[in-house]
Amino acid sequence: MNYAPAAYDTRFNPFMYLSEREKQSDFVMVEFGHRLRPIAYKPEAFFIDQRCYAGVEAWHYHDDIDRLEALAAKFPGRNVAFIEPNFGSSDELWNDFLPECEEGPYSPGTILPDGAADEVFLSNVFGDPLLAGSKQGTSRLLHETGRILNERGVVVVRETLTPEYASRSLTLEMIAGAGLRKATAWRPNGSKWIEHIWSRLEDVYKPPGSSSWAHDSFYQFLTKAAES
């Protein structure tokens, strides 16, 4: 039985996806925008042997690296790496968001090869007002996400802080332009089954230490668009 909304790809079921995800012995996850809460350091996260995690963060403060190293010391033996992104200047984002700023060479590229990731996770990234206010920034991040995703991979978008901004920026045109397509989306709505799915998703993807979520919060799953 499939419970995915009819507006999306009804072949994709997040509950089944999570079950299969857990069974994969060879699994590469990339998280954009983790700051000091990478989900690799959730106590129940499983990144050992051939299961690997890579974190990409554009907005580090001066002591963030030290604090991430302290986190790593609490979870020895996990296959975790943090990639220094080639994000360039954020001036271009500010140019879109605040027109008086000068345009700069914003480019969310990474050193990861094409198709490196089985899963790309972004929590409260596309809804960030700075990124959501920039069509070019949103498009370029989607393209980088699509580039590093393998053919059978899944993009997981979690928006719990400013979902209204993310909904406006993640348009079908933007997603399709990056070679991706919507698979399904889930919002908590009072239904026992959907609340069960939501709870399961939060068990896996809620960053450690976060608690609240806004009205209209959602998860959205993206996959590679089928080639014509």
C-alpha positions in Angstrom: 0.0 0.0 0.0 1.3 3.5 -0.9 0.6 6.6 1.1 2.4 9.2 -1.0 0.3 12.2 -2.0 -1.1 11.8 -5.5 0.5 15.0 -6.7 3.9 13.3 -6.5 5.6 10.1 -7.6 3.3 7.5 -6.0 6.1 4.9 -6.4 8.1 6.6 -3.6 7.3 5.8 0.0 9.5 7.4 2.6 8.8 4.7 5.2 10.1 2.0 2.8 13.0 4.3 1.8 14.1 4.6 5.4 13.9 0.9 5.9 16.1 0.2 2.8 18.5 3.0 3.8 19.2 1.3 7.0 20.1 -1.9 5.3 22.6 -0.4 2.9 26.1 -1.5 3.9 27.7 0.9 1.4 26.2 4.3 1.8 27.5 7.9 1.3 25.5 10.8 2.8 26.3 14.5 2.2 24.8 17.2 4.4 24.8 20.8 3.4 24.4 23.5 6.1 25.0 21.4 9.2 26.6 24.2 11.3 27.3 22.8 14.7 24.6 20.1 14.5 25.7 17.5 11.9 23.4 14.6 12.0 26.4 12.3 11.8 26.7 12.9 15.5 23.3 11.8 16.5 23.8 9.0 19.0 21.9 6.5 16.8 23.6 7.6 13.5 25.3 4.7 11.8 28.4 5.8 9.9 30.9 3.0 10.2 32.6 0.5 7.9 31.5 1.5 4.3 28.9 4.0 5.5 30.3 7.5 5.3 29.2 11.1 6.0 30.5 14.3 4.5 29.4 17.7 5.8 29.5 20.9 3.8 29.1 24.2 5.6 29.4 27.8 4.2 29.0 29.9 7.3 31.6 28.9 9.8 32.4 31.2 12.7 35.9 31.4 14.2 35.4 28.7 16.8 33.1 26.3 14.9 35.9 24.0 13.7 37.2 23.6 17.3 33.6 22.8 18.4 33.2 20.2 15.6 36.5 18.6 16.6 35.2 18.4 20.2 32.0 16.7 18.9 34.1 14.2 16.9 36.0 13.2 20.0 32.7 12.1 21.6 32.0 9.8 18.7 35.2 8.0 17.8 35.2 5.5 15.0 32.7 7.2 12.8 33.4 7.8 9.1 32.9 11.5 9.1 34.6 14.2 7.0 34.0 17.9 6.7 34.6 19.5 3.3 35.8 23.0 2.8 33.4 24.4 0.2 34.3 26.6 -2.6 31.4 28.9 -2.0 33.2 32.1 -3.0 31.7 35.3 -1.9 28.2 35.6 -0.5 27.9 39.1 -2.0 25.7 37.8 -4.8 23.2 36.4 -2.3 23.1 39.8 -0.6 22.8 41.5 -4.0 19.5 39.5 -4.6 18.3 39.9 -1.0 19.5 43.5 -0.4 19.9 45.2 -3.8 22.3 47.9 -2.6 25.1 45.2 -2.2 27.5 44.5 -5.0 27.3 41.2 -6.9 29.9 38.6 -6.1 31.0 35.2 -7.5 28.8 32.9 -5.3 29.3 29.3 -6.3 28.3 26.4 -4.0 30.7 23.9 -5.6 32.5 21.1 -3.8 35.4 18.8 -4.6 33.0 15.8 -4.6 32.9 13.9 -7.9 29.8 13.5 -9.9 27.4 10.9 -8.5 29.3 10.6 -5.2 26.3 10.6 -2.9 23.6 8.1 -2.2 21.8 10.8 -0.2 22.0 14.6 0.0 20.4 16.2 3.1 19.6 19.8 3.6 17.9 21.0 6.8 16.5 24.5 6.9 18.8 25.6 4.0 16.5 26.5 1.1 14.2 28.3 3.5 17.1 30.5 4.9 15.9 34.0 3.9 19.3 34.8 2.5 19.3 31.8 0.1 15.6 31.9 -0.5 15.9 35.5 -1.5 18.4 34.6 -4.3 17.1 32.8 -7.3 20.6 32.3 -8.6 21.8 31.0 -5.3 19.0 28.5 -5.0 19.5 27.3 -8.5 23.2 26.9 -8.1 22.8 24.9 -4.9 20.2 22.7 -6.5 22.5 22.1 -9.5 25.4 21.1 -7.1 23.0 18.8 -5.2 21.9 17.1 -8.5 25.5 16.9 -9.7 26.8 14.9 -6.7 23.7 12.7 -6.4 24.0 9.3 -8.0 21.4 7.9 -10.4 19.5 6.0 -7.6 20.1 8.6 -4.9 17.7 10.7 -2.9 17.7 14.4 -1.8 16.0 14.9 1.5 14.9 18.5 2.2 13.8 19.3 5.7 12.2 22.7 6.4 11.0 23.4 9.9 12.0 27.0 10.6 10.9 29.1 7.6 9.0 26.6 5.4 7.1 29.3 3.6 10.3 30.7 2.2 11.5 27.3 1.0 8.1 26.6 -0.6 8.4 29.7 -2.7 12.0 29.1 -3.7 11.9 25.4 -4.5 9.7 25.7 -7.6 9.1 22.9 -10.0 11.0 24.9 -12.6 14.1 25.3 -10.3 14.0 21.6 -9.4 13.6 20.4 -13.0 16.4 22.7 -14.1 18.8 20.9 -11.9 17.9 17.5 -13.4 15.8 16.5 -10.4 12.1 15.8 -9.8 9.8 15.7 -6.8 9.2 12.3 -5.4 7.0 13.0 -2.4 6.5 15.5 0.5 5.1 15.1 4.0 3.7 17.5 6.5 2.4 16.8 10.0 -1.4 17.0 9.7 -3.0 15.2 12.6 -3.4 11.8 10.8 -2.0 9.0 12.9 -0.3 7.4 10.0 1.3 10.7 8.8 2.3 11.6 12.3 3.9 8.2 12.6 5.9 8.9 9.4 6.8 12.4 10.5 8.1 11.0 13.9 10.1 8.4 12.0 11.6 11.0 9.7 12.5 13.2 12.7 14.2 10.3 14.5 16.5 10.0 11.5 17.0 13.6 10.3 16.3 16.0 13.1 19.6 17.6 14.0 20.8 16.9 17.5 19.6 19.5 20.0 16.9 21.0 17.8 13.3 20.8 19.1 10.7 23.2 17.7 9.2 23.3 14.3 7.0 25.8 12.5 3.5 25.5 11.1 3.6 24.1 7.6 6.9 22.4 8.2 7.7 19.8 5.6 10.0 17.1 4.3 10.4 16.9 0.6 12.2 14.1 -1.3 13.8 14.6 -4.7 15.2 12.1 -7.1 17.0 12.2 -10.4 14.8 13.1 -13.3 14.3 10.3 -15.8 16.2 10.8 -19.0 14.1 11.2 -22.1 
